[in-house]
Amino acid sequence: METYTFLRQLADSWALLALTLIFLGVVLWALRPGSNAVHRDIANSIFRNEKQPGDPNKDPKSAKEA
């Protein structure tokens, strides 16, 4: 059997199956029930060290002009 033919058959069957299972595993791991708190903490981490948060009602254009 030629090397190319063997590798082509391997990629068409087992490698595709392995990559599909890895993808599904990563998606299920990210969406597991216990990860909600971790994702919330990561999403809010950029605000963790703010000393004075900005005013959400203030227009950003008026802050540049002032």
PyMOL Python script that loads the backbone (N, CA, C, O; Angstrom):
from pymol import cmd

cmd.read_pdbstr("""\
ATOM      1  N   MET A   1       0.850  -1.175   0.000  1.00  0.00           N
ATOM      2  CA  MET A   1       0.000   0.000   0.000  1.00  0.00           C
ATOM      3  C   MET A   1       0.898   1.242   0.000  1.00  0.00           C
ATOM      4  O   MET A   1       1.878   1.309   0.742  1.00  0.00           O
ATOM      5  N   GLU A   2       0.566   2.189  -0.810  1.00  0.00           N
ATOM      6  CA  GLU A   2       1.332   3.417  -0.866  1.00  0.00           C
ATOM      7  C   GLU A   2       1.102   4.262   0.377  1.00  0.00           C
ATOM      8  O   GLU A   2       0.042   4.198   1.000  1.00  0.00           O
ATOM      9  N   THR A   3       2.091   5.042   0.722  1.00  0.00           N
ATOM     10  CA  THR A   3       1.999   5.889   1.913  1.00  0.00           C
ATOM     11  C   THR A   3       0.888   6.922   1.759  1.00  0.00           C
ATOM     12  O   THR A   3       0.128   7.164   2.696  1.00  0.00           O
ATOM     13  N   TYR A   4       0.794   7.526   0.588  1.00  0.00           N
ATOM     14  CA  TYR A   4      -0.237   8.531   0.362  1.00  0.00           C
ATOM     15  C   TYR A   4      -1.634   7.943   0.526  1.00  0.00           C
ATOM     16  O   TYR A   4      -2.493   8.549   1.167  1.00  0.00           O
ATOM     17  N   THR A   5      -1.861   6.784  -0.041  1.00  0.00           N
ATOM     18  CA  THR A   5      -3.168   6.142   0.050  1.00  0.00           C
ATOM     19  C   THR A   5      -3.513   5.821   1.491  1.00  0.00           C
ATOM     20  O   THR A   5      -4.647   6.022   1.926  1.00  0.00           O
ATOM     21  N   PHE A   6      -2.531   5.321   2.231  1.00  0.00           N
ATOM     22  CA  PHE A   6      -2.770   5.002   3.641  1.00  0.00           C
ATOM     23  C   PHE A   6      -3.105   6.249   4.440  1.00  0.00           C
ATOM     24  O   PHE A   6      -4.060   6.251   5.217  1.00  0.00           O
ATOM     25  N   LEU A   7      -2.327   7.312   4.258  1.00  0.00           N
ATOM     26  CA  LEU A   7      -2.577   8.542   4.996  1.00  0.00           C
ATOM     27  C   LEU A   7      -3.899   9.184   4.602  1.00  0.00           C
ATOM     28  O   LEU A   7      -4.573   9.779   5.443  1.00  0.00           O
ATOM     29  N   ARG A   8      -4.273   9.070   3.345  1.00  0.00           N
ATOM     30  CA  ARG A   8      -5.545   9.616   2.880  1.00  0.00           C
ATOM     31  C   ARG A   8      -6.717   8.877   3.527  1.00  0.00           C
ATOM     32  O   ARG A   8      -7.679   9.507   3.966  1.00  0.00           O
ATOM     33  N   GLN A   9      -6.643   7.560   3.588  1.00  0.00           N
ATOM     34  CA  GLN A   9      -7.698   6.782   4.225  1.00  0.00           C
ATOM     35  C   GLN A   9      -7.770   7.071   5.723  1.00  0.00           C
ATOM     36  O   GLN A   9      -8.854   7.145   6.300  1.00  0.00           O
ATOM     37  N   LEU A  10      -6.607   7.231   6.340  1.00  0.00           N
ATOM     38  CA  LEU A  10      -6.567   7.547   7.767  1.00  0.00           C
ATOM     39  C   LEU A  10      -7.206   8.899   8.045  1.00  0.00           C
ATOM     40  O   LEU A  10      -7.987   9.045   8.986  1.00  0.00           O
ATOM     41  N   ALA A  11      -6.869   9.892   7.216  1.00  0.00           N
ATOM     42  CA  ALA A  11      -7.434  11.226   7.401  1.00  0.00           C
ATOM     43  C   ALA A  11      -8.931  11.246   7.130  1.00  0.00           C
ATOM     44  O   ALA A  11      -9.672  11.965   7.800  1.00  0.00           O
ATOM     45  N   ASP A  12      -9.381  10.471   6.162  1.00  0.00           N
ATOM     46  CA  ASP A  12     -10.798  10.444   5.830  1.00  0.00           C
ATOM     47  C   ASP A  12     -11.644   9.778   6.899  1.00  0.00           C
ATOM     48  O   ASP A  12     -12.829  10.090   7.022  1.00  0.00           O
ATOM     49  N   SER A  13     -11.077   8.879   7.668  1.00  0.00           N
ATOM     50  CA  SER A  13     -11.904   8.137   8.619  1.00  0.00           C
ATOM     51  C   SER A  13     -11.541   8.455  10.066  1.00  0.00           C
ATOM     52  O   SER A  13     -12.276   9.176  10.741  1.00  0.00           O
ATOM     53  N   TRP A  14     -10.444   7.940  10.540  1.00  0.00           N
ATOM     54  CA  TRP A  14     -10.135   8.021  11.970  1.00  0.00           C
ATOM     55  C   TRP A  14      -9.733   9.412  12.432  1.00  0.00           C
ATOM     56  O   TRP A  14     -10.112   9.827  13.528  1.00  0.00           O
ATOM     57  N   ALA A  15      -8.980  10.135  11.627  1.00  0.00           N
ATOM     58  CA  ALA A  15      -8.587  11.483  12.031  1.00  0.00           C
ATOM     59  C   ALA A  15      -9.804  12.401  12.092  1.00  0.00           C
ATOM     60  O   ALA A  15      -9.915  13.222  13.001  1.00  0.00           O
ATOM     61  N   LEU A  16     -10.713  12.268  11.133  1.00  0.00           N
ATOM     62  CA  LEU A  16     -11.933  13.064  11.151  1.00  0.00           C
ATOM     63  C   LEU A  16     -12.773  12.732  12.381  1.00  0.00           C
ATOM     64  O   LEU A  16     -13.308  13.631  13.029  1.00  0.00           O
ATOM     65  N   LEU A  17     -12.887  11.476  12.696  1.00  0.00           N
ATOM     66  CA  LEU A  17     -13.633  11.067  13.881  1.00  0.00           C
ATOM     67  C   LEU A  17     -12.977  11.605  15.152  1.00  0.00           C
ATOM     68  O   LEU A  17     -13.670  12.105  16.038  1.00  0.00           O
ATOM     69  N   ALA A  18     -11.663  11.511  15.250  1.00  0.00           N
ATOM     70  CA  ALA A  18     -10.949  11.993  16.436  1.00  0.00           C
ATOM     71  C   ALA A  18     -11.110  13.501  16.597  1.00  0.00           C
ATOM     72  O   ALA A  18     -11.362  13.977  17.704  1.00  0.00           O
ATOM     73  N   LEU A  19     -10.969  14.253  15.520  1.00  0.00           N
ATOM     74  CA  LEU A  19     -11.111  15.706  15.603  1.00  0.00           C
ATOM     75  C   LEU A  19     -12.547  16.118  15.946  1.00  0.00           C
ATOM     76  O   LEU A  19     -12.757  17.090  16.671  1.00  0.00           O
ATOM     77  N   THR A  20     -13.522  15.388  15.431  1.00  0.00           N
ATOM     78  CA  THR A  20     -14.914  15.668  15.771  1.00  0.00           C
ATOM     79  C   THR A  20     -15.174  15.416  17.252  1.00  0.00           C
ATOM     80  O   THR A  20     -15.859  16.205  17.903  1.00  0.00           O
ATOM     81  N   LEU A  21     -14.639  14.336  17.784  1.00  0.00           N
ATOM     82  CA  LEU A  21     -14.813  14.042  19.208  1.00  0.00           C
ATOM     83  C   LEU A  21     -14.102  15.066  20.086  1.00  0.00           C
ATOM     84  O   LEU A  21     -14.622  15.454  21.132  1.00  0.00           O
ATOM     85  N   ILE A  22     -12.925  15.503  19.671  1.00  0.00           N
ATOM     86  CA  ILE A  22     -12.213  16.544  20.427  1.00  0.00           C
ATOM     87  C   ILE A  22     -13.009  17.845  20.418  1.00  0.00           C
ATOM     88  O   ILE A  22     -13.141  18.500  21.452  1.00  0.00           O
ATOM     89  N   PHE A  23     -13.535  18.219  19.269  1.00  0.00           N
ATOM     90  CA  PHE A  23     -14.340  19.438  19.170  1.00  0.00           C
ATOM     91  C   PHE A  23     -15.566  19.363  20.077  1.00  0.00           C
ATOM     92  O   PHE A  23     -15.853  20.306  20.814  1.00  0.00           O
ATOM     93  N   LEU A  24     -16.282  18.254  20.025  1.00  0.00           N
ATOM     94  CA  LEU A  24     -17.465  18.094  20.871  1.00  0.00           C
ATOM     95  C   LEU A  24     -17.095  18.108  22.348  1.00  0.00           C
ATOM     96  O   LEU A  24     -17.830  18.664  23.165  1.00  0.00           O
ATOM     97  N   GLY A  25     -15.964  17.503  22.696  1.00  0.00           N
ATOM     98  CA  GLY A  25     -15.514  17.520  24.085  1.00  0.00           C
ATOM     99  C   GLY A  25     -15.208  18.916  24.577  1.00  0.00           C
ATOM    100  O   GLY A  25     -15.562  19.262  25.704  1.00  0.00           O
ATOM    101  N   VAL A  26     -14.559  19.727  23.760  1.00  0.00           N
ATOM    102  CA  VAL A  26     -14.243  21.102  24.151  1.00  0.00           C
ATOM    103  C   VAL A  26     -15.513  21.930  24.306  1.00  0.00           C
ATOM    104  O   VAL A  26     -15.636  22.710  25.250  1.00  0.00           O
ATOM    105  N   VAL A  27     -16.453  21.764  23.387  1.00  0.00           N
ATOM    106  CA  VAL A  27     -17.711  22.506  23.480  1.00  0.00           C
ATOM    107  C   VAL A  27     -18.490  22.106  24.723  1.00  0.00           C
ATOM    108  O   VAL A  27     -18.997  22.968  25.440  1.00  0.00           O
ATOM    109  N   LEU A  28     -18.589  20.811  24.986  1.00  0.00           N
ATOM    110  CA  LEU A  28     -19.313  20.360  26.186  1.00  0.00           C
ATOM    111  C   LEU A  28     -18.611  20.802  27.461  1.00  0.00           C
ATOM    112  O   LEU A  28     -19.270  21.122  28.450  1.00  0.00           O
ATOM    113  N   TRP A  29     -17.281  20.825  27.451  1.00  0.00           N
ATOM    114  CA  TRP A  29     -16.537  21.268  28.634  1.00  0.00           C
ATOM    115  C   TRP A  29     -16.781  22.754  28.882  1.00  0.00           C
ATOM    116  O   TRP A  29     -16.932  23.166  30.032  1.00  0.00           O
ATOM    117  N   ALA A  30     -16.823  23.562  27.830  1.00  0.00           N
ATOM    118  CA  ALA A  30     -17.042  24.998  27.994  1.00  0.00           C
ATOM    119  C   ALA A  30     -18.467  25.305  28.437  1.00  0.00           C
ATOM    120  O   ALA A  30     -18.699  26.303  29.120  1.00  0.00           O
ATOM    121  N   LEU A  31     -19.418  24.468  28.060  1.00  0.00           N
ATOM    122  CA  LEU A  31     -20.825  24.717  28.390  1.00  0.00           C
ATOM    123  C   LEU A  31     -21.316  23.910  29.583  1.00  0.00           C
ATOM    124  O   LEU A  31     -22.520  23.845  29.832  1.00  0.00           O
ATOM    125  N   ARG A  32     -20.396  23.293  30.325  1.00  0.00           N
ATOM    126  CA  ARG A  32     -20.819  22.481  31.464  1.00  0.00           C
ATOM    127  C   ARG A  32     -21.503  23.362  32.511  1.00  0.00           C
ATOM    128  O   ARG A  32     -21.214  24.557  32.584  1.00  0.00           O
ATOM    129  N   PRO A  33     -22.395  22.805  33.315  1.00  0.00           N
ATOM    130  CA  PRO A  33     -23.170  23.606  34.267  1.00  0.00           C
ATOM    131  C   PRO A  33     -22.317  24.364  35.294  1.00  0.00           C
ATOM    132  O   PRO A  33     -22.693  25.469  35.684  1.00  0.00           O
ATOM    133  N   GLY A  34     -21.211  23.824  35.735  1.00  0.00           N
ATOM    134  CA  GLY A  34     -20.416  24.483  36.761  1.00  0.00           C
ATOM    135  C   GLY A  34     -19.530  25.600  36.261  1.00  0.00           C
ATOM    136  O   GLY A  34     -18.875  26.264  37.065  1.00  0.00           O
ATOM    137  N   SER A  35     -19.486  25.832  34.953  1.00  0.00           N
ATOM    138  CA  SER A  35     -18.564  26.832  34.420  1.00  0.00           C
ATOM    139  C   SER A  35     -19.159  28.228  34.334  1.00  0.00           C
ATOM    140  O   SER A  35     -18.466  29.163  33.934  1.00  0.00           O
ATOM    141  N   ASN A  36     -20.412  28.392  34.696  1.00  0.00           N
ATOM    142  CA  ASN A  36     -21.060  29.699  34.591  1.00  0.00           C
ATOM    143  C   ASN A  36     -20.345  30.741  35.453  1.00  0.00           C
ATOM    144  O   ASN A  36     -20.122  31.863  34.999  1.00  0.00           O
ATOM    145  N   ALA A  37     -19.988  30.393  36.675  1.00  0.00           N
ATOM    146  CA  ALA A  37     -19.305  31.340  37.551  1.00  0.00           C
ATOM    147  C   ALA A  37     -17.917  31.687  37.020  1.00  0.00           C
ATOM    148  O   ALA A  37     -17.484  32.835  37.119  1.00  0.00           O
ATOM    149  N   VAL A  38     -17.230  30.721  36.467  1.00  0.00           N
ATOM    150  CA  VAL A  38     -15.897  30.969  35.909  1.00  0.00           C
ATOM    151  C   VAL A  38     -15.992  31.924  34.727  1.00  0.00           C
ATOM    152  O   VAL A  38     -15.201  32.861  34.629  1.00  0.00           O
ATOM    153  N   HIS A  39     -16.947  31.702  33.828  1.00  0.00           N
ATOM    154  CA  HIS A  39     -17.100  32.571  32.664  1.00  0.00           C
ATOM    155  C   HIS A  39     -17.502  33.981  33.085  1.00  0.00           C
ATOM    156  O   HIS A  39     -17.032  34.953  32.494  1.00  0.00           O
ATOM    157  N   ARG A  40     -18.358  34.112  34.092  1.00  0.00           N
ATOM    158  CA  ARG A  40     -18.763  35.427  34.591  1.00  0.00           C
ATOM    159  C   ARG A  40     -17.571  36.159  35.191  1.00  0.00           C
ATOM    160  O   ARG A  40     -17.410  37.361  34.979  1.00  0.00           O
ATOM    161  N   ASP A  41     -16.726  35.436  35.949  1.00  0.00           N
ATOM    162  CA  ASP A  41     -15.546  36.038  36.551  1.00  0.00           C
ATOM    163  C   ASP A  41     -14.560  36.499  35.479  1.00  0.00           C
ATOM    164  O   ASP A  41     -13.989  37.584  35.590  1.00  0.00           O
ATOM    165  N   ILE A  42     -14.358  35.694  34.453  1.00  0.00           N
ATOM    166  CA  ILE A  42     -13.448  36.064  33.369  1.00  0.00           C
ATOM    167  C   ILE A  42     -13.992  37.276  32.609  1.00  0.00           C
ATOM    168  O   ILE A  42     -13.227  38.170  32.248  1.00  0.00           O
ATOM    169  N   ALA A  43     -15.287  37.314  32.364  1.00  0.00           N
ATOM    170  CA  ALA A  43     -15.882  38.428  31.624  1.00  0.00           C
ATOM    171  C   ALA A  43     -15.764  39.738  32.392  1.00  0.00           C
ATOM    172  O   ALA A  43     -15.615  40.796  31.782  1.00  0.00           O
ATOM    173  N   ASN A  44     -15.828  39.685  33.711  1.00  0.00           N
ATOM    174  CA  ASN A  44     -15.765  40.897  34.525  1.00  0.00           C
ATOM    175  C   ASN A  44     -14.362  41.222  35.006  1.00  0.00           C
ATOM    176  O   ASN A  44     -14.184  42.210  35.717  1.00  0.00           O
ATOM    177  N   SER A  45     -13.367  40.437  34.649  1.00  0.00           N
ATOM    178  CA  SER A  45     -12.014  40.648  35.168  1.00  0.00           C
ATOM    179  C   SER A  45     -11.395  41.957  34.694  1.00  0.00           C
ATOM    180  O   SER A  45     -10.529  42.501  35.380  1.00  0.00           O
ATOM    181  N   ILE A  46     -11.809  42.474  33.549  1.00  0.00           N
ATOM    182  CA  ILE A  46     -11.227  43.731  33.075  1.00  0.00           C
ATOM    183  C   ILE A  46     -11.654  44.919  33.932  1.00  0.00           C
ATOM    184  O   ILE A  46     -11.007  45.965  33.896  1.00  0.00           O
ATOM    185  N   PHE A  47     -12.734  44.776  34.704  1.00  0.00           N
ATOM    186  CA  PHE A  47     -13.217  45.856  35.556  1.00  0.00           C
ATOM    187  C   PHE A  47     -12.728  45.723  36.994  1.00  0.00           C
ATOM    188  O   PHE A  47     -13.053  46.566  37.831  1.00  0.00           O
ATOM    189  N   ARG A  48     -11.963  44.696  37.295  1.00  0.00           N
ATOM    190  CA  ARG A  48     -11.614  44.378  38.668  1.00  0.00           C
ATOM    191  C   ARG A  48     -10.791  45.466  39.360  1.00  0.00           C
ATOM    192  O   ARG A  48     -10.997  45.709  40.549  1.00  0.00           O
ATOM    193  N   ASN A  49      -9.872  46.125  38.661  1.00  0.00           N
ATOM    194  CA  ASN A  49      -8.976  47.081  39.307  1.00  0.00           C
ATOM    195  C   ASN A  49      -9.296  48.531  38.983  1.00  0.00           C
ATOM    196  O   ASN A  49      -8.427  49.394  39.110  1.00  0.00           O
ATOM    197  N   GLU A  50     -10.507  48.812  38.575  1.00  0.00           N
ATOM    198  CA  GLU A  50     -10.878  50.200  38.321  1.00  0.00           C
ATOM    199  C   GLU A  50     -11.057  50.938  39.633  1.00  0.00           C
ATOM    200  O   GLU A  50     -11.741  50.461  40.539  1.00  0.00           O
ATOM    201  N   LYS A  51     -10.435  52.110  39.731  1.00  0.00           N
ATOM    202  CA  LYS A  51     -10.583  52.910  40.942  1.00  0.00           C
ATOM    203  C   LYS A  51     -11.825  53.783  40.866  1.00  0.00           C
ATOM    204  O   LYS A  51     -12.509  54.000  41.866  1.00  0.00           O
ATOM    205  N   GLN A  52     -12.110  54.282  39.663  1.00  0.00           N
ATOM    206  CA  GLN A  52     -13.294  55.119  39.495  1.00  0.00           C
ATOM    207  C   GLN A  52     -13.940  54.789  38.162  1.00  0.00           C
ATOM    208  O   GLN A  52     -13.476  55.252  37.120  1.00  0.00           O
ATOM    209  N   PRO A  53     -15.011  53.991  38.178  1.00  0.00           N
ATOM    210  CA  PRO A  53     -15.655  53.628  36.916  1.00  0.00           C
ATOM    211  C   PRO A  53     -16.286  54.848  36.257  1.00  0.00           C
ATOM    212  O   PRO A  53     -16.649  55.813  36.929  1.00  0.00           O
ATOM    213  N   GLY A  54     -16.409  54.792  34.950  1.00  0.00           N
ATOM    214  CA  GLY A  54     -17.001  55.891  34.202  1.00  0.00           C
ATOM    215  C   GLY A  54     -18.509  55.941  34.381  1.00  0.00           C
ATOM    216  O   GLY A  54     -19.136  54.966  34.795  1.00  0.00           O
ATOM    217  N   ASP A  55     -19.072  57.085  34.063  1.00  0.00           N
ATOM    218  CA  ASP A  55     -20.513  57.277  34.163  1.00  0.00           C
ATOM    219  C   ASP A  55     -21.172  56.723  32.900  1.00  0.00           C
ATOM    220  O   ASP A  55     -20.891  57.223  31.811  1.00  0.00           O
ATOM    221  N   PRO A  56     -22.039  55.707  33.001  1.00  0.00           N
ATOM    222  CA  PRO A  56     -22.638  55.118  31.800  1.00  0.00           C
ATOM    223  C   PRO A  56     -23.587  56.075  31.089  1.00  0.00           C
ATOM    224  O   PRO A  56     -23.889  55.873  29.913  1.00  0.00           O
ATOM    225  N   ASN A  57     -24.068  57.123  31.783  1.00  0.00           N
ATOM    226  CA  ASN A  57     -25.011  58.078  31.166  1.00  0.00           C
ATOM    227  C   ASN A  57     -24.299  59.224  30.480  1.00  0.00           C
ATOM    228  O   ASN A  57     -24.944  60.008  29.785  1.00  0.00           O
ATOM    229  N   LYS A  58     -23.007  59.350  30.647  1.00  0.00           N
ATOM    230  CA  LYS A  58     -22.256  60.447  30.071  1.00  0.00           C
ATOM    231  C   LYS A  58     -21.919  60.130  28.614  1.00  0.00           C
ATOM    232  O   LYS A  58     -21.552  59.004  28.278  1.00  0.00           O
ATOM    233  N   ASP A  59     -22.049  61.139  27.762  1.00  0.00           N
ATOM    234  CA  ASP A  59     -21.761  60.997  26.341  1.00  0.00           C
ATOM    235  C   ASP A  59     -20.255  60.978  26.132  1.00  0.00           C
ATOM    236  O   ASP A  59     -19.584  61.908  26.577  1.00  0.00           O
ATOM    237  N   PRO A  60     -19.681  59.960  25.473  1.00  0.00           N
ATOM    238  CA  PRO A  60     -18.232  59.899  25.283  1.00  0.00           C
ATOM    239  C   PRO A  60     -17.693  61.059  24.444  1.00  0.00           C
ATOM    240  O   PRO A  60     -16.535  61.441  24.612  1.00  0.00           O
ATOM    241  N   LYS A  61     -18.505  61.632  23.539  1.00  0.00           N
ATOM    242  CA  LYS A  61     -18.040  62.744  22.722  1.00  0.00           C
ATOM    243  C   LYS A  61     -17.831  63.999  23.572  1.00  0.00           C
ATOM    244  O   LYS A  61     -16.889  64.756  23.338  1.00  0.00           O
ATOM    245  N   SER A  62     -18.701  64.218  24.552  1.00  0.00           N
ATOM    246  CA  SER A  62     -18.556  65.416  25.398  1.00  0.00           C
ATOM    247  C   SER A  62     -17.334  65.291  26.310  1.00  0.00           C
ATOM    248  O   SER A  62     -16.770  66.308  26.713  1.00  0.00           O
ATOM    249  N   ALA A  63     -16.914  64.078  26.641  1.00  0.00           N
ATOM    250  CA  ALA A  63     -15.725  63.893  27.474  1.00  0.00           C
ATOM    251  C   ALA A  63     -14.463  64.261  26.696  1.00  0.00           C
ATOM    252  O   ALA A  63     -13.504  64.760  27.285  1.00  0.00           O
ATOM    253  N   LYS A  64     -14.449  64.022  25.386  1.00  0.00           N
ATOM    254  CA  LYS A  64     -13.297  64.390  24.572  1.00  0.00           C
ATOM    255  C   LYS A  64     -13.176  65.892  24.405  1.00  0.00           C
ATOM    256  O   LYS A  64     -12.072  66.435  24.347  1.00  0.00           O
ATOM    257  N   GLU A  65     -14.335  66.571  24.327  1.00  0.00           N
ATOM    258  CA  GLU A  65     -14.332  68.023  24.130  1.00  0.00           C
ATOM    259  C   GLU A  65     -13.946  68.766  25.393  1.00  0.00           C
ATOM    260  O   GLU A  65     -13.401  69.867  25.311  1.00  0.00           O
ATOM    261  N   ALA A  66     -14.211  68.202  26.548  1.00  0.00           N
ATOM    262  CA  ALA A  66     -13.969  68.898  27.820  1.00  0.00           C
ATOM    263  C   ALA A  66     -12.516  68.918  28.209  1.00  0.00           C
ATOM    264  O   ALA A  66     -12.164  69.467  29.253  1.00  0.00           O
TER     265      ALA A  66
END
""", "prot")
cmd.dss("prot")
cmd.show_as("cartoon", "prot")
cmd.util.cbc("prot")
cmd.orient("prot")
